[in-house]
């Protein structure tokens, strides 16, 4: 009797192809149907493979998603009864709790403030008044009155969240005078002049700028951060040279009982 070895080939079947019209989700979105490209019946798994099947059907709608990645798997069975290799799909649910704006802020009249928003890929601030850039991550503002700044934050998956920042102006009597150590008078609209926070609370003021040799470069009464300030010009015409300058801020004590001493210091003019 002649025996012949005949190889047996088990056909595992063609792996299924999972289709879905949506793979990125935002909180509150309804999860759409998962189905196979050929409409066949599949065994569906959730989270990992192999694991306990969740259903056997031509399609499957996940009951819900967790924040982050959510993997689903499907296999089918060939005519020979063999289980195919799986196909998988990832449904991502964004965490929009990470999208937020800074807390409300309290500033002195005439002061500038840098707004901050977090977690997004893009930003859209809802005002074009007293703001440097409506699409910036951290624009600066100089409100003329107490103002609410709203922002819509969009993450990398297209999910959005809106938040607001209330910027309240203090009463001038409660403001302290403070200065910055540098400014850049290059007419780019940013930091172009010597900014003095809180000076609007002391309208009867005199500000004097000296060079390193003690010569007066600039002097004015009723200094303010709108239209009467030092933007680098010097007495006699022209612009002062880059370098370190010294200032004295004098205020009438009767103008604000909380401010009775002159303030002096230095500031760097940078070009």
CORKA-V663980 format. One record per run of one state. SS is the DSSP state (H for helix, E for strand, C for the rest). FROM is the first residue (numbers start at 1). TO is the last residue. Records with the same first field share a line. If there is no record, write none. Layout:
SS = FROM-TO + FROM-TO
This chain:
C = 1-17 + 20-23 + 26-33 + 37-41 + 47-54 + 58-58 + 61-67 + 76-76 + 78-82 + 84-86 + 94-95 + 99-99 + 102-104 + 108-112 + 115-116 + 119-121 + 126-130 + 132-139 + 142-146 + 155-159 + 170-171 + 175-177 + 180-181 + 184-195 + 198-198 + 202-204 + 211-215 + 222-232 + 234-238 + 240-242 + 252-252 + 256-262 + 270-271
E = 18-19 + 24-25 + 34-36 + 42-46 + 55-57 + 59-60 + 68-75 + 77-77 + 83-83 + 87-93 + 100-101 + 105-107 + 113-114 + 117-118 + 122-125 + 131-131 + 140-141 + 147-154 + 160-169 + 178-179 + 182-183 + 196-197 + 205-210 + 216-221 + 233-233 + 239-239 + 243-251 + 263-269
H = 96-98 + 172-174 + 199-201 + 253-255
